[in-house]
Amino acid sequence: MKKHNIYNILAIAIAGLCVCSCGQTSPIVSQESKTSESSTISEERTSEETSSESIDPGSGWQPGEGTYTITFISEGEVVAIYENLPFGAYVDIPEVTHSSDRYYLEGWDGIDEEDFLAGRVMVYENDSIYTAKWVEKFGTDTVFEAMERKFDNEIAIDGYKDEAYGQASSIPISVVTSGESDTKADAYVMWDESFLYLLIEVEDSTYTPYVSGAANDFDSVNVYMDLLHDDCLAVDGYTTGWGQPYRGEPGPMCEGMFRIAAGVSYPQGESRYGAGSEFDFIGWLSNAAKESGSTVGTTIETDAGYNVEYRIDCTNVKVPTDLHLHEDQQIGIGINIIDKNGEDKNVVCLEEVNKDMADSPKKLSNFVLAGNPLQNRHIYSATHVRESYKVTTKQKCDAQFNDALETLIGDSTAKIIWDEDGLYFYFAFGEGTSSIELRSPLLDSPVILSESGKVMVNTPISDNSILPEFDIVINGDEENIIKSAIRLKENTNNVTPSRKLVEADYLDGEDTITVDGVMDNAYLDAPEIDISTNSLVEKSDLAATGKARIKWDDEYIYIFVDVTDSDVDGETVNNQSPEKNDSVEIWISTCQTMPTLSTRWGWPVGGVNSLRPREDYCGEGKFARRAGNPDNPTVGTHWMWDNIGLVKRETASVLTETGYTTEFKIGWGTFASEVEDKVNEIIDLGININDGENNSRKGVVCMNADSHNIHTNPGYMDHLLLGKN
């Protein structure tokens, strides 16, 4: 008898194809009701009706005078009995349910598939007993997806999440099946024709790392797999346990177990499983895969806990070719995490069924191998812009493009960035490129560039797992269209505490700047920098905010700050502490490219913290300018090593209708160790606006929330990129 799905049975029952209904779980017919029910069937079916309706016209059989009994049994219990039935009559097959939802009805012994599908069976010239055939499900109704690895996206088995995994769906592992545990994980599963790849990121800040002995005596990850996870491939009467040739040929070479303890790395470059790994399915896929030399597994410690990663060879000689990994194949994968807590062993699984996966391949979860829709597309990476940065509309390579990975498209280079508003491309044309055209479902119409410049694709991006598709046409060559997709990456250059990246435009030779506190036209095309982060008091009690614009050339950096302050004190002078007056402070450091910043201003105190070799230069400094223009403006210059003789600067301040302005011109020669190659160089910058009252600082507004601490630590400064059109 062929296999049958329970859903077809339910559909047949609902459609009313049965002669009569016996209920969802048909009761045993009592002795008193047997005769009555049988009589009803006999009375309803006259000899005429039997000859015209109940007799199979193709059988050649004729009804006899005897009557017969039909019995249905499920799980050892009688669920229905029909008596006194004439030959040729039909009875309904009762609807039954199993005591466990792990099983589905495959059919009844003695009833062929045609009758099973019809939901009824004919009475023959003998008593008949039919037994329900229950089959345990493989996995659950949930089907997870394993994404095909794109051919040009490498996966290094080192415990770290490669970019290739960006195409795989995150699969949560959080079902606690034993004990109590806060441990949880995310799994990423990929495949190609040779290997299965698994990355499991475990969140467990108190895990017990492996020392020696069995892996599961410590925190560990257990992975079971089955390349034949489909009962239609099984032989009749197969056993339910691992370790038996229950599927005929090719036998048990299609199942395996991979286990590794937490936090143990193998030496880089060595094909090893790492200490605390176990492969004890003798003669099974796990051992054959291990013997192939291509299967590798490792684990590393992370800030959140630990990662486990595997590349499993599924092509060894004992796996038949038709079971090598291929699109639409369904395989079984079970994952559970052992969370050791003293003597207790908690278990966290992908699905509830996985808790018993050591007993049977049926306890694994179902995975389908999905083909990669971008297999024939080039994957380019786009990097998210840094926090609080907005890409400008100018046709130039903004500061943010510095974070993007440069890629070659034809003989041109391209950088791609993204934010929640859309994608941004910057193309630098090569000598052989006269035009670049972008086509995409995200564009209303194609965009064509005839020279180096920026393309903005304004489409909201709420999910960075999507891979927007673009066709790129170079020089109008329709025969060689570059089909691509964009992987959206997070920016790893964001730094804390809340530091921002701002940009200074280059001052062209035709423009001039006079330091007089009045904004020259040269500043107009410079990006506007917002200075409004309230650091010390409630904003409703703080009057001052500001906007800054910055320019630079080969000799100077120019900083113009327009302060809005409804109550400016332009008279009070504190020569020693200008921050106690209404004033603007500028902090600059050219040491940003040193190995690391010291933890405080001034020369660090020897030892391992002396990371800035002293060469008698001034790498950092502060400039302060009080509001307005009193007789003694006190240009507060404070250098780290008091090389005051190097300082080249001019400052000015003017009271305005809305507050006041300050302007600074600081020579690069001020820094004994100058910024070497200024174009696209990043230095450190802080701009603070002090709101003074009665010769004391009432509050301060800054570029970031921690800028008021700059005087204690240069690490609170923001970044300034020296851009050039």
N, C-alpha and C positions, 0 to 999 in steps of 0.2 A: 504494500500500500504506500502510495506517495505521501510525502510530508504535506501538512496543511496548516495554515496560519489561523490562530484563534479569532483574528479579526474577521476573516471570511465567514467563520461559523456565526459570529454575532450578526454580521450583515445579513446572512441567510435567514436567521431567526427573526430579525427585525422586518425583513421583507415579507414575512408570512408564508414562506415556502413550505412550512411544516403542516402536516395534517392536523395535529393538535399539540398544545403546549403542556409541558410538565412542570413549568416553573423554573426559576433561576437555579435552584439546587433541588432537583426533583426529589420528593420524598419517596420512601419505600411505600409501595401500595399495600395497605393493610389487608388481612385475610377477608374481612367483611366487604371491603370495597373492591377486591379483585373481581368477584363474580359480577357485581353490578357494572363495573367499568367494562369488563369483557363483554357482558351482555349488551351494553350500550353499543359497543363497536359492532357486535354481531347483528343487533337489531337495525342499526343504521345502514348496514351493508347487506342488502338483499341479494339473492342469487343473481338477479338481473344487474344490480349495481356492481357486484363483484365481477361479473363477466364483462361489463362494459367499462368499468373504471379501475377496479383494483387488480385486475389480471394484467400482467405484462404481456402485451399482444405478441411480442417477439420471442417469448420464452418457449412457447409450444406446450407449456404445462397446463393442466386442467385442475380445477379445485377438487379435492377429495372430501370424504365425509369426516375425517379426523380434525381435531383442533390441537393447537400447540401453544407453548409458553415461551415468551421472550423476556430475558432478564438482562439488565444493564448494571454493571459493577464499576465503581470508581474508588480507588485507594482502598480496595478490600471490602468496601461496603456496598450493599445492594442499594441502588438509587431509584430503580423502577422495575416493576414486573407487570407484564401483560399476559393474561391467560385466555384460554378458549378462543384462540384466533384461528380462523381458517387459512389454509394455504392460499397464497396469492394476495392476501390483504397486506396493507402497509401500516406501519406504526412510526410515530415520530421518534427520532433520536433525542433523548432528554438533554436539556442544557445543564451542564455541571460546572462547578468551579472547584479549583484545588484549594487545599488548606493553606497554601503558600503562594503568594503572587510571583514567586520565582519560577513557576511552572506554567506552561501553556498546553492546551489540548492539541495533540498531533493527530488524533484519530481514535478509532476503536478496533481492537483485534477482531477480525472476522467480517468487518464492513469495508467494502472497497471505496475508493476515493469518490466515484460518481455518486454513490448513495450518501456518503459522508457530506459531500457538497450540497446534495439535495435536502439533507436533514431528515431522511427517512430510510427505512429498510423494509424489505419485503419478507413476509412470513413463508418459510419453507416447510417441507413435510418432516419437520423434526423440531424438538425444543432447541432453542439457541441461547447461548450466554455470550454477551459482548462486554469486553473489558476496556475501559478508557485508557488510552496511551498518553501519559503525561511526559513532557520533555522539559527539562530545566533550561531556562534561558541562558544564553551566553551573554555575560555582562548584564546591562540594564537597558531600558528603553532609550537612555541617553546615548548619543553618538558624538564623540569628540572628533576634532579634526587635527590631523598632522599635515603641515604644509610642506610641499616639495621645496627642497633647497634649490635656489636659483644657481645655475651652473657657474656663474662668475662671482658668487658670494661665498667666500671661504668661511669655514667654522673651525677655529682652533680649540682643541679640547684642553682648556686650561682653567675652567671654572668661571670664566668671565663671559658676559653676555655679548656675543658678537653682533654686528649689525644685521646679519642674516636672520637672526631670531626676531627682528622687527616685523617680519611678515607672518610670524606664527602668533596665534591667539594665546593670550595668557589663560591658563587653566588653573583655577584655584584648588588647592588641596587643604581642606579645613574641617573635614568630617571626623570628629573625635569618636572612635569606636571602642576605646578602652581607657579607663581612668579619666583623669581631668588634665587638660593641657591647653595652653594658649598658643602653642606652636602652630604655625600655618605656613603655607608655601605657595608659590606660583610655578607651574611647569610650562615649558615650551618644548614642543615636539616637532621635529622636522625629519625629512627623509630624502634620500635619492635612491638610485637603482641598486646601490651597494650597501648603504648604511642607514641606520636609524640614529637620530641625534636627540638627546634629551638634556635640557638644562633645567635644574630644579633649584630655585632660590628659596631657601628656608629661613623663615623669620623666627629666631630663637636666641635671645640675648644671653641665656644661661645654659647653653647646651654643654653636654659632657663629651669632650673630644676623645678620640680613640687613643688608647695606650698600648694594649696588647690583647691577644685572644680573639674571641669571636666578635664580629662587627656589631651584632645586635645586643651585645652587652654594654654598648655605649649608644649615644645618639647616632642614628644611621638612617639611610634611605634604602628601601627595598623596591626593586623594579622587577616584575615578572612580565614576560611577553609570550605571545602565541601567534605565529604567522598563519595558522589555520583556524582562526576564530570564527567558525561557521559550522553549525551542526550538520549541514548537508554534506560536509566532507568526511563525516565520521562513518565508521563501519558499524553495522548492527551489533548491538550488545556491548558497545565500548564502555570501558570503565570511566568513572568520574575523576579518578585521582591522577596526579602527575606521575610520571615514571613508567607508564604502561603504553605499549604500542597499540593504542585503542583506535588509531585511525588507519590501520593497514599501512601499506607503503605510501609515503617514504618513512613511516615510523615516527619516532619522537624527535627527529632532528629539527623540528620547527618550533620548539618551545624552549624557554630558558629563563634563568634567574640571575639578576645582577644586584649585588649588595655592596655598599661601601659605607664605612663609618665616617662620622663628621670630622671636618677640619683637618684632614690629612692630605697634603699635596705630594705628588710625585715629582722627582727632579725634572726640570724642563728638558725637553729633547729626548726623554726616555719613554718608550712605549710600555707603560706599566699601568696597573690598575690602582696602585697606591696601597699603602698598608691598611689593614682592616677591611679588605674586600674579600668576598666569598663567591665561589662559583661551584656549587656542589651538586648540580644536576649531571651526574656522571654520564657522559656520552650524549648529552643533550646539546642544544644550540649554544648555550652559554659556554660550554667547554670547547666545542668546535670553533666558536667565534674567537675564544681566547687563543686557541692554538694557531689561528690564522695569522696572528701577529698584528692585525689591523684594528682590533677592538681595544679601545683605551677608555679609562675612566679615572676621574680625579675629583678632589674636593678641596675647597679653599675657605678660609675664614673671611667673613665680611663684617661690615659695621652692624648689620641687622642680625647676623647669625652665621650661616655658612651656605655655600653653593655646592651642588653636585652636578657633574656633567659627564655624559657618556657618548661615545660613538661606537655603535654595535654593528659588527660585520654580519650581515644577513645573507651572504652569498657563498658560504663555505660549501665544500663539495657534497655535503650530506643534505643540503637543501635543494630540491629540484628547481629547475629554471623557472617553471611557471609560478613558483612561490617567491621568486625574487621580488622585491618591493616594486609595485607598479600602481599607477593611478586607479582610484576607485576600489582598491583592495581593502577589505576590512580585516583588521588584525586586533588582537587583544593586548592591552597594556594595563597592568595594575601597579599602583604606586601607594606605598604606605611609609610613614615616617615614624621611627621609634624615638620617643622622647623620654629619655631616662631621667628619673627624679629619685635619687637614692636607690632604694630597692624596688621602687615602682617602675613599671614599664608601660607608659602611655602610648597609644597608637592613634595616629592621625592619617586618614585615608583620602584618596581621591573620591571614592564613593563607598557607601556602607558595605557593598558586596566585597570590596577588596580586603576586608578584615580577615576573610577566610581564603585568600587567594593561594595560600600554601597548600590547600587541600585539593584544588581543582582549577583547571583553566576556565571553567565556567564562571569563576569568581572574578575574572578580569573585566575591565571596562572595554567598551567597544570604541575603536578608533578607525576612521576611514582616512585613507591616504588621498589627500586632495592635490590635484595638479596645480602648479604655480601659474596663475593667469599672466604673470609678467615674465615668464621664462624667456621669451624672445625679446624682451625690452632691456635696454641699458638702465641700470639703477644709478642715479646720481643722488648725492646727499645734500639736504638743505639743513642749515643750523638755525635754531631759534635765536632771535635777537636777545640781547641781554635785558635784564630787568629794567623797566622804566625807560627804555630807549625806543624812540620812534624813528623809523626810516624816513628820510626826507624825500621830497619829490624831485630833487635835483638830479640831473643826469650825470652822476658821478658815483664813484665807489665809496659809499658811506663807511663810517667807522665800523659798523657791524659786520661788513663783509670781511673784515680782518679775521673773524672767527670762523668763516666758512672755508671748507676744503676746496682748494682750486682744482678744477678738472679740465681736461683737454677735450674739446669738441671740434673735430676737424683740426685746423691749425690755430684755432682761437681758444682762449681760456675763458672759463666761466666760473662764477661764484654764485651760490644760491643761498638765500636766507628766508626765514618765514616768521610770521607772528600770527596772532589770532585773526588779523584782518586780511591776510593773504600771503602770496609768495612774491619774492623779489629776485630777479636775475640781473647779474652784471656781466656783460660780455666784453672782453678785450680782443678786438679783431686781430687775426694774424694777417700776414702779407697776402695770402691767397684767398682771403675772405672779403667779399664785397657786400654780402647781405646774409642775414640770419632771420628765418621766419619760424615763429612758434605757433603751433596749432594745438588746441586742447579743448575738451568739453567744458573746461572752466572759463574759456574765453568766448565772448559773443562773436568775435571774428578774429582771424589770424592777426598776429602782431609781427611787423617786419621792421628790423633794424638795418640801417644802411651804414652805420658806423658804431664804434664802441659806445656802450651806454647801458642804461637800466631799463628793464621791463618789469612792470608791476602788474600782478594778477590779483585783482581785488576780489577775493571770495572768502567769506568767513570760514575759519578752520576751527572746529570744535573738537576734532578727534585726530590726534597725531598718529594714529595707526593706519590711516588711509594713505595710499600711495598715488597721488595725482599723476595722470598720464599726459605726456606731451610728445608730439611729433615735431622734430626739428629738421628744417629744410635749409641747407647751406647753398648759397648762390643759385637758388631756384632749381636745384637738381632733384627732380621728382623720382628719379630712378634709385636714389640712395638716401631715402628718408631715414633719419635716425629716430627709431622708436624708443622712447625713454619713459621712466617713471621716477618720481621724486620721493625719496625716503626722508621723513621729517624727524630730525634729531633734536634732542634737547641740548642746550648750551652748557657745557661743563665749565665755562669760564666765569659764570656768575660767582661772585665772592660775597662773603659776609664780613662785617655786618652791613647789609643793604647798600653796598657801594654801587655807584652808577658809572656809566661810561658816557662822557660828553665829548664834543668835537670842537676843534678850533680850525677855522678856515685860514688858508694862506693869503697873505696880503700881497696882491699883485703890484708890480712896479708902478702902474699908473695911479694907484690909490695912495693916499697919504692919511696919516692920523696925527692930529695935534692933541697933546695931552692937556686938556683944559676943562674936562668934566662935561663937555658937550659932545653928544654922539655924532661922529663923522659919518658920512655916507658909506664909507668903507665897511662899517659894521653891519650895514643893512642886510647883506646876504649871509651873515654868519648865523649858525643855528642859535636859537634862543634857549637859554638854560634857566629853568625854573628854580628859584631859591625860596621855598615856602614851607619847608618841613619844620614844624614847631618842635623844639627839642626840650625846652625847660619849663614852660608854663602853658596854661590853656590858651589856645589861639585867640579866643574871644577877648583875652586880656592883653594880647600882644599886637601892637600896631604895625610892625614892620614886615614887609615881604619884598621880594626883588626879582629882577630878571637880569641875566648877564649875557654878554656876547664876547667872544674871544677871537682874536686874530693873531697871526704870527708871521714873521719873516725870518730870514737867516740870522738876524742880529737880536731881535726882540720878540717878546710875547706881550700882547696888548689885551687888557681886561677892562671892560666897561660894565659897570653895575648900576642899574637904575632902581633905586630904593623907593618903595611906597611907604610913607610913614606920616600919619596925620598929626603927630606931635614931635617934631624934630627939635632936639636940643643942639644948637650949633655954637654954643658959647662955652659950655663947660669943658675944661681941658684937664686931663689926667695924663701927665707926661709919662708916667711909669706904666700905666695900665689903660691904654686907649679902649680896650674892650668894655670898660665901665661907662664909656660914653656911647652916644649913637655913632656907630662906626662900621666899617667893612674890613674884615680880615681876609687876607689871601695867604694860603699855605701852599708851598710848592716843594716837590721833591723830585730830583732827577735820578734818584737811586732805585727807581721802580724795577729796573732790570737787574739789580744785584740779586745774589742767590736768595736772600730773604730779607724782609724788613726787620729791624731790631724792634723790641717790644716797647721802646720808649724813645723820646727825642734825646739827642746827645750821643756821646760816644758810649757804646755798650761796655760793660765791665768785663773785659777779658774772656778767656776760656772759649767754650764752644759758641757763645753768643757773639763773638767778635767776627761777624760775617761781612763787614764792610772794611776792607783794608784801608787804613788811614794813609792818604797821600797828600795831606795838608790841603784838602779841597773842601769847599762848602757844597754839600749835595742837597741840603734842605734849608728852608728859611720861611719866615713869616713877614708879611708886609701889612701894616694896618693904616687906614686913613679915616680920620674922624669926619663927621658930617659937616657940610658947609665949608667955609674958608676962613677960619680965624687966623689971627696974626701968627700963632704958633701951632701949625697943623700937626706937628709931631708925626712925621712919617716913621712909624715904628718898625724898624728893621731889626730882626732878631735872627742871627745866624747860629748854626749849631756850633761852629768852632770859631766864631767871632772874626772871620776873615772880612772885616768890614771894608777893607780897602778895595775889595773886588767888586763891590756893589755898584751896579749901573741901574738907576731907576729914576723915574719921574712919576709923580702922583698929582692928582687934582680932585677937588670936590666942589660941587655947586648946589646950592639950595634951589629946589624947584617948587612948583605949585602943589605937587603931590608928595613931596618928600625931599630927596636929594640924590645926587649921582656921585659916584667915585670912579676914578679912572687910574689905571696902573700901566706903566710901561717898564718892563724889567728885561735887562739885557741877558742874553744867554751867557755872555762872558762873566756874569755874576757867579755862575756855577763853574768852579775850577775844573770840574769834570763835566764837560758839556754833553748834551744828548748827541750821540755820535751821528746817526743818520736820521735827521728830524722827520722826514716824510714818513707818515704812518707809524711813527714812534709813539709810544704811550708813556706818559709821565703821571705823577700823582698830583692832585689838585684838591684844595678845599676852599670853599667860599662861605664865610659866615657873616651874617648881618646881626650886629649887636643892637639891642634896644635898651638904651640907657635911661636911667631916671635918678636924679639926685646923686650923681657921681657913683652909681652902682648899676650893675647889669641886671635889668629886670628879666630879660629873656634873650634868646638867640634863635634865629631861623637859619636853616642850613640846607645843603643839598641832600643829605641823608639823615636818618633819625639819630645817628650817633656822632655826627660831625662836631658837636660841642665838646667831644672828648679828644679832638685832634691834638690838643696841647699835651696830652699824656701819651699818645700813641699814633704814629703816622699811619698805622693800619686802618684808621677811620677815614682816610682821605678817599676821594673818588678818583676815577681814571680820566685822563684827558688825552685824546688822540689828536695828533698833529696831522690833519688832513691836507690834501692838496688836490685841486681840480685837475 
